[in-house]
Amino acid sequence: MTSEPRPTRILLVRHGATPTTGQELPGRAPGLQLSDHGRAQAARVAERLAELRVDALYSSPLERTLETAAPTATALNLPIVQEPGLIETDVGQWTGRSLSELAKLPEWQTVQREPSVFRFPGGESFVEQRDRMRDTIARLRANHPGGTVVCFSHADPIRVFLSDALGSPLDALQRVSVSPCSVSAVAYPETGEGIVLTVNSTDASLTQLLPQ
């Protein structure tokens, strides 16, 4: 009697806190690094991920995600592979603007309530972001069948992807919380749809994600 193939597990980790987290929309602007608190968060998530057998680490190419991934790479003795598909949303002309300022714009209500019809001025739409994340995760799954893959990314790309994995409409994505250095996980059997195992885990042991 042959055993069932192991599902492929995709773990999505948001980068740690930066000096502008919760205050500005940094987008893809270069040079933003973790705060002291963010570095402590990155060290803690490395400890949690070290409980698992991980096959590969991928990261958005931005500084804050690479810096978050570094302690995990050291703990697991794995290289960090830069993956452009995991990059932050291109927010175009909104890059670097304060959230309090943006919240006063009428377009902000569309972001919150109907993101499926919104495109950031001069940037990316949420539909494009969803399709980018779908394609990226599908490719990484194909590269590591039956393995466990950790992907360091950003709040909105992770939120969009999880909403899609849950079968929720894109307009419901704001109902998904993705905190700094949180871990979310989706398991993909050889056939069929993905199964969301955990969302926004910030401190609990991750041993429940070990293959049974």
KOLZA-495658 format. One line per field, with one value per residue: x, y, z of N, C-alpha, C in turn; residue in one letter. Coordinates in Angstrom, 2 decimals, always signed. Example, Ala and Ser with C-alpha at 12.3 -4.5 7.8 and 13.67 -1.06 7.14 Angstrom:
residues 2
n_east = +13.19, +12.85
n_north = -5.69, -2.25
n_up = +7.80, +7.08
ca_east = +12.30, +13.67
ca_north = -4.50, -1.06
ca_up = +7.80, +7.14
c_east = +13.20, +12.90
c_north = -3.30, +0.03
c_up = +7.80, +7.87
resn = A, S
end
This chain:
residues 212
n_east = +0.85, +0.70, +1.74, +0.03, +1.05, +3.01, +1.58, +2.42, +3.74, +3.23, +4.54, +3.88, +5.45, +5.21, +7.27, +9.25, +8.55, +9.00, +10.46, +8.35, +6.05, +2.57, +2.25, +3.04, +2.75, +4.89, +5.41, +7.36, +9.65, +13.16, +15.53, +14.27, +14.49, +14.42, +13.12, +14.44, +12.65, +11.51, +13.71, +14.00, +11.61, +12.12, +14.17, +12.76, +10.80, +12.48, +13.34, +10.96, +10.44, +12.58, +11.79, +10.74, +11.08, +12.46, +12.51, +13.20, +13.93, +12.43, +12.39, +10.96, +12.64, +13.13, +14.69, +13.67, +12.36, +14.38, +16.10, +14.50, +14.36, +16.96, +17.86, +16.44, +17.49, +20.08, +19.56, +18.46, +20.33, +20.13, +20.07, +18.94, +16.66, +16.07, +12.95, +11.19, +8.41, +7.25, +7.28, +6.47, +3.30, +2.94, +2.46, +2.53, +1.94, +1.26, +3.30, +5.20, +3.48, +1.58, -0.52, -2.62, -3.11, -3.82, -6.14, -8.08, -8.79, -11.23, -10.81, -9.72, -11.75, -12.61, -10.42, -10.73, -13.28, -14.00, -11.72, -11.31, -11.82, -9.96, -7.07, -3.82, -2.77, -0.82, +0.31, -0.07, -2.87, -5.24, -6.19, -4.18, -2.15, -3.14, -3.13, -0.41, +0.65, -0.66, +0.48, +3.19, +3.33, +2.32, +4.38, +6.53, +5.55, +5.57, +8.28, +9.06, +7.80, +5.87, +7.36, +8.38, +8.05, +9.23, +8.14, +9.03, +7.36, +5.05, +2.47, +0.00, +0.30, +0.38, -2.06, -3.89, -3.32, -4.01, -6.74, -7.66, -6.91, -8.61, -10.94, -12.42, -14.07, -12.29, -12.94, -13.25, -10.82, -9.75, -10.60, -8.84, -6.25, -2.83, -0.13, +3.03, +5.78, +4.17, +3.07, +1.59, -0.05, -0.46, -1.52, -0.92, -2.33, -1.49, -3.40, -6.29, -7.70, -5.92, -5.38, -6.02, -4.01, -3.19, -3.50, -1.98, -0.36, +1.38, +2.93, +2.65, +3.67, +4.87, +4.76, +2.51, +2.31, +3.94, +4.48, +2.11
n_north = -1.20, +2.09, +5.25, +8.41, +11.18, +13.80, +16.94, +20.11, +22.71, +26.09, +28.80, +32.03, +34.97, +38.08, +40.98, +42.40, +45.09, +48.49, +51.85, +53.34, +51.85, +51.51, +54.20, +55.35, +54.77, +52.82, +51.49, +50.48, +51.89, +52.25, +51.48, +51.41, +50.12, +47.67, +48.53, +48.70, +47.17, +45.70, +44.15, +42.55, +41.16, +39.73, +38.04, +36.52, +35.23, +33.66, +31.81, +30.46, +29.35, +27.67, +25.36, +23.79, +21.63, +22.99, +23.56, +25.55, +29.06, +32.03, +35.45, +38.69, +41.25, +43.64, +45.72, +45.52, +43.06, +41.24, +41.70, +40.80, +38.10, +37.22, +36.28, +33.86, +32.47, +32.07, +30.51, +28.20, +27.47, +27.98, +29.34, +32.64, +33.16, +35.58, +36.69, +38.25, +38.20, +38.27, +40.82, +44.05, +45.77, +47.84, +51.02, +53.31, +56.71, +57.12, +56.38, +56.61, +58.40, +59.64, +57.60, +58.78, +61.03, +59.88, +58.56, +60.49, +60.84, +60.36, +58.09, +56.31, +55.00, +53.29, +51.58, +50.30, +49.15, +48.29, +46.97, +45.45, +46.96, +48.89, +50.75, +51.66, +55.01, +55.41, +52.96, +49.59, +47.35, +45.79, +43.41, +42.71, +42.34, +40.14, +38.17, +38.08, +37.10, +34.62, +33.32, +33.34, +31.82, +29.40, +28.65, +28.36, +26.28, +24.24, +23.97, +22.78, +20.21, +18.59, +19.71, +22.16, +25.54, +28.76, +32.05, +35.35, +38.30, +40.99, +43.01, +43.58, +41.95, +39.39, +39.39, +39.61, +37.21, +35.26, +35.78, +35.01, +32.29, +31.39, +31.38, +33.65, +36.62, +39.19, +41.70, +41.31, +41.31, +43.05, +42.12, +40.33, +39.98, +40.84, +40.83, +42.46, +40.32, +38.09, +34.69, +32.89, +30.06, +27.75, +24.65, +22.46, +19.85, +17.07, +17.02, +19.08, +21.83, +24.38, +24.27, +26.32, +26.64, +28.19, +31.61, +34.73, +34.14, +34.97, +34.33, +31.75, +28.26, +26.66, +24.01, +22.56, +22.68, +20.81, +18.01, +15.35
n_up = +0.00, -0.99, +0.29, +0.63, -1.40, +0.03, +0.86, -0.62, +1.22, +1.68, +3.24, +4.26, +5.11, +6.54, +6.32, +9.03, +11.41, +10.39, +10.54, +9.48, +9.53, +9.61, +9.36, +6.91, +3.33, +1.92, -0.46, -3.25, -2.86, -2.53, +0.15, +2.65, +5.83, +8.54, +11.77, +15.17, +16.66, +14.60, +13.80, +16.06, +15.87, +13.53, +14.38, +16.21, +14.59, +13.11, +15.02, +15.43, +12.89, +12.71, +13.92, +12.02, +9.13, +6.49, +3.02, +1.18, +0.91, -0.02, -1.06, -1.35, -3.24, -1.85, +0.67, +3.33, +3.46, +2.79, +4.92, +7.00, +6.35, +6.76, +9.45, +9.57, +7.39, +8.34, +10.65, +9.52, +7.74, +4.98, +1.64, +0.69, -1.78, -4.09, -5.13, -7.50, -7.88, -5.39, -4.50, -3.01, -3.38, -6.24, -5.70, -7.09, -7.64, -5.04, -3.44, -0.52, +0.72, +3.52, +5.57, +6.93, +5.42, +2.95, +3.69, +3.66, +1.07, -1.53, -3.06, -1.31, +0.01, -1.96, -2.12, +0.32, +0.19, -2.40, -3.72, -5.99, -8.23, -8.28, -9.19, -8.27, -8.62, -11.39, -10.86, -9.76, -10.15, -7.91, -8.93, -10.76, -8.91, -7.45, -9.49, -10.05, -7.63, -7.51, -9.76, -9.05, -6.62, -7.57, -9.28, -7.49, -5.93, -7.84, -8.14, -5.78, -5.02, -2.56, -0.57, +1.95, +1.80, +2.44, +2.18, +2.09, +2.25, +1.71, +3.30, +1.76, -0.69, +0.55, +1.90, -0.23, -1.56, +0.38, +0.75, -1.74, -1.69, +0.28, -1.05, -1.10, -2.33, -4.09, -3.14, -0.45, +0.77, +2.68, +5.06, +6.01, +8.25, +8.42, +10.17, +11.09, +10.60, +10.91, +10.38, +7.81, +6.35, +3.67, +2.47, -0.23, -1.78, -3.99, -5.98, -6.48, -4.55, -2.64, +0.93, +3.58, +6.32, +8.50, +9.57, +9.93, +12.19, +15.05, +17.28, +18.32, +18.56, +15.60, +15.08, +14.49, +11.81, +10.78, +8.60, +8.80
ca_east = +0.00, +1.53, +1.25, -0.35, +2.14, +2.91, +1.22, +3.41, +3.34, +3.72, +4.44, +4.06, +5.86, +5.34, +8.48, +9.12, +8.20, +9.97, +10.12, +7.15, +4.92, +1.36, +2.23, +3.19, +2.63, +6.23, +5.48, +8.60, +10.79, +14.31, +16.21, +13.56, +14.98, +13.69, +13.39, +14.95, +11.56, +11.40, +14.81, +13.65, +10.57, +12.75, +14.87, +11.75, +10.19, +13.50, +13.27, +9.74, +10.58, +13.61, +11.12, +10.24, +12.00, +12.17, +13.27, +13.69, +13.54, +12.32, +12.10, +10.88, +13.98, +13.27, +15.59, +13.01, +12.07, +15.66, +16.61, +13.67, +14.68, +18.34, +18.04, +15.92, +18.48, +21.18, +19.09, +18.17, +21.45, +19.60, +20.23, +17.74, +16.49, +15.23, +11.85, +10.49, +6.96, +6.80, +7.54, +5.38, +2.42, +3.37, +1.42, +2.66, +2.05, +0.99, +4.51, +5.74, +2.49, +1.12, -1.82, -3.64, -3.42, -4.52, -7.46, -9.01, -9.13, -12.39, -10.33, -9.37, -12.92, -12.61, -9.40, -11.24, -14.57, -14.07, -10.38, -11.29, -11.94, -9.02, -5.66, -3.08, -2.42, +0.51, +0.84, -0.63, -4.22, -5.33, -6.35, -2.83, -1.42, -3.64, -2.65, +1.04, +0.89, -1.09, +1.49, +4.45, +3.20, +2.18, +5.71, +7.32, +5.02, +6.05, +9.72, +9.33, +6.65, +5.95, +8.27, +7.93, +8.69, +8.93, +8.18, +8.99, +6.71, +4.51, +1.11, -1.05, +0.42, -0.01, -3.50, -4.57, -3.17, -4.78, -8.14, -7.90, -6.81, -9.79, -12.11, -13.17, -13.95, -11.22, -13.43, -13.25, -9.44, -9.43, -11.01, -7.72, -5.20, -1.47, +0.71, +4.47, +6.43, +3.22, +3.21, +0.38, +0.36, -1.41, -1.05, -1.42, -2.20, -1.06, -4.53, -7.30, -7.43, -5.12, -6.07, -5.40, -3.72, -3.14, -3.45, -1.56, +0.19, +2.44, +3.82, +2.46, +4.53, +4.48, +4.93, +1.30, +2.45, +4.78, +3.71, +1.64
ca_north = +0.00, +3.29, +6.38, +9.59, +12.17, +14.91, +18.22, +21.18, +23.75, +27.44, +29.69, +33.42, +35.77, +39.51, +41.55, +43.02, +46.51, +49.51, +53.13, +53.96, +50.91, +52.09, +55.65, +55.72, +53.72, +52.90, +50.94, +49.84, +52.81, +51.56, +52.07, +51.29, +48.96, +47.36, +49.22, +47.78, +46.24, +44.80, +43.18, +41.59, +40.31, +38.83, +37.03, +35.63, +34.36, +32.67, +30.76, +29.68, +28.59, +26.66, +24.15, +23.07, +21.24, +23.91, +23.20, +26.70, +30.39, +33.04, +36.77, +39.93, +41.85, +44.89, +45.61, +45.13, +41.63, +40.52, +41.82, +39.91, +36.71, +36.88, +35.39, +32.54, +31.83, +31.64, +29.44, +27.00, +27.21, +27.97, +30.63, +33.42, +33.36, +36.75, +36.38, +39.50, +38.04, +38.48, +42.22, +44.89, +46.40, +49.09, +52.01, +54.43, +58.08, +57.12, +55.94, +57.51, +59.31, +59.21, +56.93, +59.72, +61.89, +59.07, +58.18, +61.59, +60.83, +59.50, +56.81, +55.40, +54.17, +52.22, +50.61, +49.54, +48.47, +47.67, +46.92, +44.76, +47.92, +49.98, +50.73, +52.76, +55.97, +55.16, +51.72, +48.25, +47.10, +44.63, +42.22, +42.35, +41.84, +38.79, +37.27, +37.95, +36.20, +33.29, +32.75, +33.15, +30.69, +28.19, +28.30, +27.87, +24.95, +23.30, +23.78, +22.06, +19.35, +17.87, +20.39, +23.32, +26.73, +29.99, +33.22, +36.62, +39.25, +42.23, +42.86, +43.47, +40.73, +38.22, +39.50, +39.30, +35.79, +34.48, +35.95, +34.16, +30.89, +31.09, +31.40, +34.88, +37.60, +40.16, +42.84, +40.98, +41.11, +43.87, +41.39, +39.46, +40.71, +40.32, +41.65, +42.32, +39.05, +36.99, +33.55, +32.26, +28.84, +27.07, +23.34, +22.10, +18.44, +16.85, +17.45, +19.79, +23.19, +24.56, +24.30, +27.32, +26.02, +29.23, +32.99, +35.79, +33.59, +35.89, +33.90, +30.35, +27.28, +26.29, +22.58, +21.96, +22.69, +19.69, +16.94, +14.27
ca_up = +0.00, -1.10, +1.07, -0.14, -1.50, +0.96, +0.25, -0.61, +2.17, +1.41, +4.39, +3.87, +6.25, +6.29, +6.90, +10.34, +11.48, +9.95, +11.18, +8.92, +9.56, +10.16, +9.18, +5.50, +2.32, +1.35, -1.81, -3.64, -2.72, -1.92, +1.30, +3.92, +6.58, +9.75, +13.03, +16.18, +16.97, +13.45, +13.85, +17.11, +15.30, +12.56, +15.15, +16.81, +13.58, +12.75, +16.04, +15.19, +11.65, +12.91, +14.38, +10.85, +8.07, +5.38, +1.83, +0.43, +1.34, -1.08, -0.51, -2.14, -3.30, -1.10, +1.83, +4.58, +3.45, +2.85, +6.29, +7.81, +6.02, +7.06, +10.59, +9.24, +6.53, +9.22, +11.52, +8.74, +6.83, +3.62, +0.96, +0.36, -3.21, -4.36, -6.04, -7.80, -7.80, -4.01, -4.15, -2.53, -4.36, -6.86, -5.38, -8.01, -7.13, -3.61, -2.75, +0.49, +1.31, +4.84, +5.55, +7.39, +4.26, +1.95, +4.19, +3.38, -0.34, -1.85, -3.60, -0.22, +0.28, -2.96, -1.68, +1.47, -0.03, -3.73, -4.29, -7.28, -9.33, -8.03, -9.60, -7.69, -9.68, -11.93, -10.32, -9.98, -9.66, -7.02, -9.78, -11.22, -7.75, -7.20, -10.53, -9.86, -6.51, -7.94, -10.67, -8.32, -5.70, -8.38, -9.78, -6.37, -5.60, -8.85, -7.93, -4.53, -4.73, -1.31, +0.34, +2.72, +1.22, +3.18, +1.30, +2.81, +1.35, +2.24, +3.82, +0.75, -1.50, +1.33, +2.15, -1.49, -1.85, +1.34, +0.43, -2.91, -1.27, +1.08, -1.92, -0.87, -3.40, -3.90, -2.37, +0.97, +1.22, +3.85, +6.27, +6.39, +8.96, +8.22, +11.04, +10.84, +10.96, +11.07, +9.48, +7.30, +5.65, +2.81, +2.02, -1.55, -2.13, -5.37, -6.80, -5.72, -4.11, -1.45, +2.23, +4.44, +7.61, +9.54, +9.08, +10.85, +13.43, +15.44, +18.36, +18.71, +17.91, +14.24, +14.91, +13.93, +10.36, +10.36, +7.93, +9.66
c_east = +0.89, +0.90, +0.91, +0.84, +1.92, +2.43, +2.41, +2.90, +4.02, +3.47, +4.76, +4.32, +5.93, +6.64, +8.20, +8.81, +9.36, +9.63, +8.84, +5.92, +3.72, +1.24, +2.27, +2.97, +3.96, +6.33, +6.83, +9.81, +11.95, +14.76, +15.52, +13.98, +14.16, +14.07, +14.02, +13.89, +11.40, +12.51, +14.57, +12.57, +11.16, +13.52, +13.89, +11.14, +11.19, +13.50, +12.06, +9.88, +11.63, +13.04, +10.72, +11.39, +11.63, +13.08, +13.85, +13.14, +13.53, +11.94, +11.88, +12.26, +14.16, +14.04, +14.89, +12.64, +13.35, +16.24, +15.81, +14.05, +16.04, +18.51, +17.51, +16.89, +19.65, +20.75, +18.91, +19.30, +20.97, +19.87, +18.89, +17.72, +15.58, +14.21, +11.04, +8.97, +6.40, +6.91, +6.27, +4.52, +3.07, +2.26, +1.60, +2.83, +1.74, +2.22, +5.01, +4.74, +1.98, -0.27, -2.93, -4.06, -4.24, -5.94, -8.51, -9.46, -10.36, -11.96, -10.02, -10.55, -13.05, -11.60, -9.96, -12.44, -14.68, -12.68, -10.31, -11.36, -10.90, -7.65, -4.97, -2.63, -0.97, +1.11, +0.04, -2.08, -4.20, -5.53, -5.00, -1.99, -1.84, -3.08, -1.15, +1.36, +0.45, -0.01, +2.78, +4.38, +3.04, +3.54, +6.59, +6.85, +5.56, +7.54, +10.03, +8.15, +6.86, +6.82, +7.59, +8.74, +8.26, +9.15, +8.04, +8.46, +6.15, +3.02, +0.08, -0.89, +0.01, -1.52, -4.30, -4.51, -4.00, -6.27, -8.53, -7.89, -8.02, -11.06, -12.97, -13.06, -12.87, -11.67, -13.48, -11.84, -9.10, -9.87, -9.91, -6.64, -3.86, -0.51, +2.19, +5.02, +5.43, +3.49, +1.82, +0.80, -0.79, -0.77, -1.72, -1.24, -1.82, -2.15, -5.52, -6.82, -6.55, -5.98, -5.33, -5.25, -3.71, -3.00, -2.98, -1.10, +1.41, +3.35, +3.72, +3.46, +3.97, +4.57, +3.68, +1.35, +3.34, +3.94, +3.35, +1.86
c_north = +1.24, +4.43, +7.54, +10.54, +13.30, +16.16, +19.17, +22.29, +25.07, +28.29, +31.10, +34.26, +37.23, +40.00, +42.18, +44.51, +47.39, +50.82, +53.76, +53.04, +51.54, +53.58, +56.07, +54.50, +53.70, +52.39, +50.26, +50.76, +52.10, +52.24, +51.92, +49.99, +48.76, +48.30, +48.22, +46.74, +45.23, +43.75, +42.13, +40.64, +39.29, +37.71, +36.02, +34.71, +33.33, +31.51, +29.86, +28.80, +27.49, +25.35, +23.25, +22.60, +22.04, +23.58, +24.39, +27.99, +31.32, +34.37, +37.78, +40.58, +43.15, +44.66, +45.06, +43.66, +40.81, +40.56, +40.92, +38.45, +36.28, +35.98, +33.97, +31.78, +31.30, +30.44, +28.12, +26.61, +27.05, +29.33, +31.32, +33.62, +34.56, +36.42, +37.66, +39.39, +38.27, +39.94, +42.94, +45.40, +47.65, +50.11, +53.30, +55.77, +58.19, +56.71, +57.01, +58.44, +58.75, +58.58, +57.88, +60.66, +61.11, +58.73, +59.26, +61.62, +59.96, +58.14, +55.79, +54.48, +53.03, +51.15, +49.72, +48.67, +47.76, +47.61, +46.26, +45.73, +49.03, +49.70, +51.92, +53.71, +55.77, +53.85, +50.50, +48.20, +45.90, +43.34, +41.76, +41.76, +40.41, +37.81, +37.04, +36.97, +34.78, +32.61, +32.43, +31.93, +29.39, +27.72, +27.75, +26.50, +23.90, +23.00, +22.89, +21.14, +18.55, +18.53, +21.50, +24.52, +27.95, +31.18, +34.49, +37.69, +40.42, +42.07, +42.65, +42.25, +39.47, +38.22, +39.12, +37.80, +34.93, +34.59, +35.07, +32.68, +30.45, +31.03, +32.63, +35.80, +38.62, +41.34, +42.56, +40.93, +41.91, +43.22, +40.46, +40.32, +40.03, +41.24, +41.50, +41.02, +37.94, +35.91, +33.05, +31.07, +28.24, +25.75, +23.00, +20.61, +18.30, +17.25, +18.19, +21.17, +23.22, +24.63, +25.29, +26.73, +27.02, +30.59, +33.90, +35.24, +34.40, +35.38, +32.42, +29.45, +26.91, +24.78, +21.90, +21.93, +21.57, +18.63, +15.83, +12.93
c_up = +0.00, -0.30, +0.14, -0.24, -0.51, +0.23, +0.29, +0.30, +1.82, +2.65, +3.93, +5.11, +5.84, +6.93, +8.26, +10.25, +11.02, +10.66, +10.65, +8.96, +10.27, +9.99, +7.71, +4.62, +1.56, -0.07, -2.06, -3.54, -2.02, -0.63, +2.63, +4.62, +7.85, +10.89, +14.00, +16.55, +15.83, +13.42, +14.94, +16.63, +14.32, +13.27, +15.74, +15.77, +13.09, +13.74, +15.79, +13.95, +11.78, +13.45, +13.22, +9.96, +6.83, +4.21, +1.09, +1.04, +0.14, -0.45, -1.62, -2.15, -2.52, +0.21, +3.07, +4.62, +3.51, +4.26, +7.24, +7.59, +6.53, +8.30, +10.34, +8.36, +7.35, +10.05, +10.78, +7.80, +5.39, +2.96, +0.79, -1.14, -3.42, -5.43, -6.30, -7.68, -6.41, -3.57, -3.70, -3.69, -4.94, -6.65, -6.16, -7.32, -5.63, -2.79, -1.77, +1.14, +2.64, +4.73, +6.01, +6.27, +3.24, +2.39, +3.94, +1.93, -0.60, -2.39, -2.51, +0.14, -0.73, -2.60, -0.59, +1.11, -1.38, -4.37, -5.66, -8.46, -9.22, -8.62, -8.93, -8.80, -10.14, -11.48, -10.70, -9.51, -8.71, -7.81, -10.30, -10.09, -7.42, -8.21, -10.42, -8.74, -6.83, -8.77, -9.94, -7.41, -6.46, -8.89, -8.66, -5.90, -6.56, -8.66, -6.72, -4.17, -3.44, -0.27, +1.12, +2.27, +2.02, +2.25, +2.14, +1.86, +2.17, +2.55, +2.71, -0.17, -0.73, +1.56, +0.91, -1.77, -0.90, +1.07, -0.75, -2.52, -0.46, +0.22, -1.74, -2.08, -3.08, -3.05, -0.87, +1.55, +2.47, +5.15, +6.76, +7.03, +8.74, +8.98, +10.68, +11.42, +11.31, +10.04, +9.10, +6.45, +4.86, +2.37, +0.70, -1.78, -3.60, -6.35, -5.91, -5.28, -2.87, -0.20, +3.12, +5.84, +8.75, +8.88, +10.21, +12.21, +13.83, +16.55, +18.70, +17.99, +16.54, +14.01, +14.35, +12.40, +9.86, +9.66, +8.89, +8.98
resn = M, T, S, E, P, R, P, T, R, I, L, L, V, R, H, G, A, T, P, T, T, G, Q, E, L, P, G, R, A, P, G, L, Q, L, S, D, H, G, R, A, Q, A, A, R, V, A, E, R, L, A, E, L, R, V, D, A, L, Y, S, S, P, L, E, R, T, L, E, T, A, A, P, T, A, T, A, L, N, L, P, I, V, Q, E, P, G, L, I, E, T, D, V, G, Q, W, T, G, R, S, L, S, E, L, A, K, L, P, E, W, Q, T, V, Q, R, E, P, S, V, F, R, F, P, G, G, E, S, F, V, E, Q, R, D, R, M, R, D, T, I, A, R, L, R, A, N, H, P, G, G, T, V, V, C, F, S, H, A, D, P, I, R, V, F, L, S, D, A, L, G, S, P, L, D, A, L, Q, R, V, S, V, S, P, C, S, V, S, A, V, A, Y, P, E, T, G, E, G, I, V, L, T, V, N, S, T, D, A, S, L, T, Q, L, L, P, Q
end
